[in-house]
Amino acid sequence: MSKPRFVISCPFDTYSGYGARSRDIVKAIISTNKYKVELLSQKWGETSWGFCNHHPEWRFLLSHLATQDWNQTKPDLWMQITIPNEFHPVGKYNIGLTAGIEATGCKPEWVEGLNRMDINWVSSNFAKQTFEGMIYDQKDQRTGQVVKQIKLEKPIEVIFEGANLDVWKPIPSSEIKTIDLSEIPEQFCFLCVGHWMQGAIGHDRKNIGLTVRNFYEAFKNKVGTKPALILKSSLGTASYLSRDEILDRIKGIRDSIGSNNLPNIYLLSGEFNDQELNELYNHPKVKAMFCLTKGEGFGRPLLEFSLTGKPIIVSGWSGHVDFLHKDYVSLLPGSLEKVHPSAANNWLIEEAQWFKVDDNTSIKRIKEVYKKYKHFHKLSQKQKYHAKKNFSYDKMVEIVNKSLEKNVPEIAQQVKLNLSQLTKVD
């Protein structure tokens, strides 16, 4: 009996969070050795292509590319890894996988997309609970009467984004070969990682603008040695234009502070592979992560960084609280606020809410981590072991297998009988 045919449409060959997520899921499904996996490479926003060609450990995925006539027969299983409004059932059994949602609401089209699939996988309990709680009234345009309610009707399960412990781990300074921070004189640097997305200062989803401003505020006019902030960011593409635009934004925030005695900020741009990122996380000058995100479907860099055993200061809301233990990291308080019009887009609606961190607490906490580093570093060692035990790639593979075994029905297969040639009986 042949293996069930499993076609997966996803941006596995892109430099993006969705790309990394796709590669992990596809590898997990291939490793079961239960399916004939075929891949459809999809674009993801403005992020670059060609990841697998540049990284030999992932090049084997290219051997699974579907042929041009892949849709001549209906796949036994079909999976899409994208945002839910793009979900469409193609196979006998259909799985939708999305990183989830970063706010308290989305357009009804997202829920309708989830309902088109047989089952949906999301990255966090926050995403699952948010989707399950959404109810929209569809009204008749003429009468204004409610004709039906749009709500989640299909099952949804959490498949977290597990970290490969062979990649994301502490390493000694002697093994840091590709990341050179020698031009940074400061020996204590905070790190912020994330795309600087659309939205006015203080209103972009990753909240890079506010992170920069609050860092300046925390250490302005400080006498003596100051820490620095390393910002690993882009506008979605690794280009000179992206770099220059971010530099202009940082300079604008700096000029608004009203002080000539400010700490330094350094911008890292360009595409980093996993090894380079892990070296950055483990660099001896990088002491902690500082992130004032407004919302995460999961928060992959936060999990990766936590495996270094270094302190994390981050907003205390949304997907990353699944794996960041409240007793081991600095989860900052705050409140919910409406999405600012400047940040709204085709899937993020103004009616939704996301997190507004308490500025005073964030400024106070980053100063505390700098001053009492040994105390916070000791706690972060416990976070490292918590993440290793509960949120590894191998743990994720187990959950993927269990979900497939539990939910996917037996697929009827055509059996080819290899009979011997007809022989005359003498």
N, C-alpha and C positions, 0 to 999 in steps of 0.2 A: 504494500500500500504506500502511495506517495505521501509526502508531507503536505499538510495544509498550506496553501499559498497565502502569504502575509505581505501585503503591500503597505508601505509606510510613506506617507507624504510629509516631509519635514525639512527644515533648513539646516541639515546636518553638516553642510560644507561651508557654513558662514562663521565669521568671527563675532559671535553674539552669545548672550545668555541662553537664548532659545537654541542656538546651535550646539552649545555644550550639553544642554538638557537632551536634545535629540540624539547626540552621539552616545550618551550614557544609556538611554532607553533602548536604542537600536542594538547596541552591543549586548545589553542584558537579554533581549529577546533572541538574538542570534545564539547566545551562549546556552539556551535551553536545548538547542538541537532538535526542536520539535516542529519547526516551521521552515518553509522555503521563503526567505525574506527577500523582497525586492524594494528598492528605494527610489523615490521620486524626490530629486533635489529641488527645494523651493527657496525663493528669495526671502530675506528677512530685512525689511526696512531698507536703510541705506548702508548697512554693514557690508564689509568686504566678503568676497567669495574665495574659494581655493584653500580652505583650512586644511583639508585632508592631504592635498598635494604637498603642503609645506611641513606636515607632521607625519612621518612614516608610521608611527604607532597606530594612526587612524586610517592609513591609506587602504587597508583591507576593505573598508566600507565601500570604496568605489567599485569593487568587484561585484557588489550587490545591486548596482544600478539597474533599474527596470529597462527592458527593451522598449522601443518606440510603440510596439503594438501590445503593451501591457494590458490594455483595457479591452482587448478582443474577447476575453472571457472574464466573468465576474470573480474577483478575488474571494477566497474563503474568509479572510480577515482583512479589514481595512482600518488603518489608523491615520489620523491627522494630528500633527503637532503644530498648533497655531492658535490664534485667538478664536473664540467660539463662533462668532458670526460667520466665519468661513467654513464651518463644519458642514459636510454633505455626505450622506451615506452612499457608499459605492459597493461595498462587499456584502457577503451573506451575514457577517457580524461586524459592527462598526464601533470603533473606540475613538473618542475625542480626548486629546491631552492638551491642557493649557496650563501655563504657569499660574493662572488664576486671575486675580483681580487685586488692585492696590487701593481701592476705595470701597465705600459702603454700597455703591450702586453702579450700574452700567446701563447701556441701552437694552431695551427689551430684545433686540435682535440677538444678543448674546445668549439669553435664556432659550430663545427659540432654536438657536444653533445647538445648544446642549441637548435639547429635546429631540433633535434629529438623529442622535447617535444612540446606540444600544447601552453604552456605559461611558462615563467620563472620568478621567483621572486629573486631579489637581495636585499642587505641590504642598499645600498646607491646610491645616484645620481651619484657619482663618478664611481661606478661599472657599472651602466646602461649606462652612456655616453661612458665609455671605451669600453664595449662590442659592442655598436652600431657603434663605429668608426673603428672597426677592419675590414680590408679587406686583404685577402691573395690570391696570385696568385698560383694556382695549375698548375704545368708545366709537360709536357710530358718528362719523363726521357730520352728518346732517342733524341728528337728533341729540347728540351728546350723551346718549344712553350707553351704559356699559354692556357690551355684547359678549365679552368673555374675559376671563382672567388669564394672564400669562404668568406661569410659575414653573419651577423645575419639576418635571414628571419622571425623569430618567435617573437611574442610580448614579451616584458620584462617590468616588473613593479617593483617599489621600495616598499618593505615591511620592514621598519626599525626594528631594534631590540629593542623593547620597554622595559623599566625598570619598574619592579613591585615596586610601591611606598610604599607598605607595608613592603618591604624588604630593599630597597635602600633609606635610609633616615638618617638625623642627629639623633644621640642618645646621651644622656648625659653620662659622664664618669662612673656614677654609674651603668649603664646597660652593661658595657663592662665586660663580665664574662670569656670569653675563650681566649682572646688575652693578653698575659703577656709580656710587653716590659720593665719590671723592671730592667733587666740587661743592658739596654741601658741608660747611664747617660745623654746623650744629650736630651735636652728638645725641640729641633727643628730638625725634621727629614723630609727630602724629601723622597718620595716613588716612586719606579719604579716597575711596574708589567708586566710580560711577559715572555714567554719561550725564552731561549737563543738558537736561531736556528742556522743552519749551515751557515758558512761564516766566513771569516777572520775578525779580529777586525776592526770595522767600516763598515763592509759589511753584517752582519747578518740583517735579515729583521726588527726585533724589535730594532736593533741597540743598544743592551745592552752594548756591548763593548765600544762604543763611549759615551754612557750615563755615564758609570763609569769613563772613562778617563776625560771627560769634567767636571764632578763633582770634581774630584781630582784637575784639573787645576784651577777651580774657587776658591777653598779655600786653596790651598797649601800656606804655609808660612804665613797664616793669624795669626795675633797676637790676643791672647785672645780666647774667646769661639768660637767654630766652630760648624756648623750644621753637621748632619750625613745623610747618605743615607741608607734607607732600601730597599733591593732588594728582591722582591718576585719573584723567578724564578726557573726554572728547565730546563733540556735538553729535556723535553717532557714526562719524567717519574719521579715519586717521589721515588728516590732511593738514597742510600748512594753514589753510583758511580757518579750519576748525581750531587749531592751536592759537592763531592770532586773535580770533574772536574771544576765546576763553581768557587769554591774557588781558584783553581790553576790559572784559567784565570784572576781572579781579582788580585791575587798576582803578576802575570806577568805584568799587566797594571800598578799596583802600583810601581813596581820596575823600570819601564821604565820612570816614571815621573822625577826622579832625585832629590827628596827632602825627607828629614826625618821628615818634618813638614806637614803631610797630615791629612785631616779629616777621620773619621772612616766610614766604610761601613759594614753593617750587612746583612747577607743572611738569608732569610726565605725560607725554602723548605718544601715540603710535600703538601698534598691535603687539600684545604680549602673549606668548604661549604659556602653558601651565607651569613649565619649569621656571620661566622667567618671573612669573607672578609669585611662585612659591619662594624664589630667591628674594624678591622684593619684600614679601611678608616677613621673611626671616632675617633680613639685613639688620645688623646690630644697631644701626642708627634709627631704624623703625621700631618704636617702643609700644605704640598703641594705635587702635583704629578709632576714628571719630566720624560719626555719620548721623545726620539729623533727618534721615529720610521721612517722607510723609506717608509712605505705604509701600509694602513689598508683598508680591505674591509668594516669595520664599526668601530671597536675600542671599544668593549663592556666595558672593565674596565674604560675607560675614561668617558663614560656616567654614569656608576655606581658611580664613584668617584665624578663627578660633582654635584651629588645630596647631597653631604655633605656640599656644599657651601664653599669649600676650593679651593685655586688657582691651576691652571693647567698650566704647561709650556710644550708645545708639538710642534712638527713639523707641519707647516701650509699647509699640502697637503694630499689629499686622503679622505677616507670615513668619518672620524670623523669631518671634517669641516661642515658636514650636521647639527650636533647638538651642536657643540662648537661655540658659537657666538664670532666673531672676536673682539668685543668691550669688552667682559667680561673675556676672557682668553688670555694667551700669546701664540699666534700662531707665531712660529718662521719662518723667511724667509730662503730661500735656493734656490737650483736649481736642475734640473733633471740630473741624471747620469746613465750610463748603469749599469745593474745588474752585479756585479762582478762574474767571473767564479766560485769562491769558494761558492757562494750562489745559483748558478743555480741548478735546479733539474728537475724532470719529468714534472713539470708544469710551472716552472719559467724559462724563456728563457733569454739568455744573450743579445739578441737583444732589449729586453724591457728596459725601464727606470723606475727609482723610485727616491725618494727624498734624496738629500744630504743637510742636514741642515747647515746653516752657523755657524761654530764653535764659532767664536768670539761673535756673537749675543747670542748664547745659554749660553755661559759662563757669559756674561754681564747680561743677564736677570735673571739667577738663583741667582746671587749676588744681583740684585735689589729686587727680591721677598723676599730674606732673610733680607735685610736692610729696606725695606719699606713694610713690611708685611701687615700692617693695610690697606694701599691703595689697594693692590691687593686682599685682603680678602673681602673688600667692593664690588669690581667689581664681584668677584666670587659668591656673593649672588645673583646677577642678573642672572648669568649663571644657578644657581640652579633653579630659578623660570622659566627660559626659558625652561630648560629640563623637568621640571614637567609638564608644560603646553602643550608641543608639542611632547614629546618623551616618554610617559608613556606606560606601557603594555596595558592598556585599549584602548589607542589611536591606538596601533598596531592591537588589536583585531578588531576594527572598520574597519581598512583598509583591513584586511584579509577577513572579511565578505563581504565587498563591492566588492573586487576582485572576490571572488567565485560567488557572485550573478550576477556579470556583465559578467563573462567569461565562466563559466561552463554551457554547454547546458543542457536542460532537459534530464535526463537519463531515457529511457524507462524501466519500472519495470514490472516484472511478478506479476500479481495480483492473489492471491489465494482466490477463492470464497468459503466461509464457508456456504454451503447450508444445510438446514435441511434434515433429512432422508426422503426418499420417503415414502409417506403414501397413502394407498388405500382409495379412496373416497367411502364411503358407501352410 
